[in-house]
Amino acid sequence: MRPQQNPMVLASPDLLVLLMQRTGDGSEVSVRELARAAGCHPSKIGHLRTGERETAEEDEAKAIAKRLGVDLLVLWIPTGRTNPAPAEPEHLTAVPA
């Protein structure tokens, strides 16, 4: 089980889409490829791109930024006591196994 992390808030879905079209090395990255790099389901990346979802776990956010070739804080806003994470819509929250 992973230690609990504060979620990171996506700065802009449009920026994510733009960076996926042209990564730091000039190539394009697909939703599936980015999801594989982040260790999450492709639907999570799809929801981030459309704005249906605003947050990702810190390790996912770091992996996404790394794959896109940008610094973490270019794409993500850290959350914590002074900057609470927005509530995700109920249909997107994880169900305990």
N, C-alpha and C positions, 0 to 999 in steps of 0.2 A: 504494500500500500504506500502511495506517495505521501510525503508530508504535506499538510495543508498549506496552500499558498494564497496570497492575495491575488485576485484576478487583475489583469491588465485590460484597460479600455482602449479599443481601437480609435485612433484619432480621426480617421475618415475612411469610410468604405470606398469612396472614389479614389483616394490615394492608394489603397490596397490594390484596386483594379489596375490603376496606372503602373504601379511598381511590378505587378505580375506580367504586364505587357512588355516591360523593359526593365529587367533586373540590373543589378550593379555590374554584371559582366556583359550587358547588352542583349541577353537572350530573353525569350519568353518562357514563363513557367505555367504549367496547367494546374487546375484545381487539385487533381489527383496527386500530382508530383509535390505540390506544396503541402498537402495533407500528409503525405508519406514522410516528408522532411520534418513536419511538426509532430508526428505521432498521433494524429487525430483522424476522425472520419471526414471524408470529403464534404459531407453535408455541412459540417461546421465551417469550413472555408467558404462554401457557397452562401451560408447564412451571414457570415461576416461581410462578404462582398455586396450583398443586397441590403445590409443594414438591419436585417431581422435579428441579428445577434450582435452585441457590442463588446463582449468580453471573451478572453481566453485565459487559460492558466499561464502563469509566468514562464514556465518551461516551453510551452507551446509558442508563446509570443516571441521568446528569444530565438527559437528555431525558425519561425517564420521570418523574422527580421534578418537572421543570418542567411537564410536561403535567398532572400530578395537582395541581399548585399547592402543593407542600410543599418544604421545604428538603431538600437531598440527604441529610443525615445523619439525617433523620426515618425514612427508608425504607432507607437503605443504610449498610453498615459498610465503611470502607476497608480494604484489605489491603496488606501490605508485609512487610518483614523481620520485624517483631515480631508481626504478625497474618497468618499465611499463609492463603491461600485454600483452601477445601476442594476436594478432587478431585471433578470431575464424573463421573457414571457414564459408562462408555465409550460407550454407545449415544447419548450426547448431545454428545460432543465433535466438533469440526469435522474433516472429512476434507480433506487438502490437495488442491487442484485439480490 
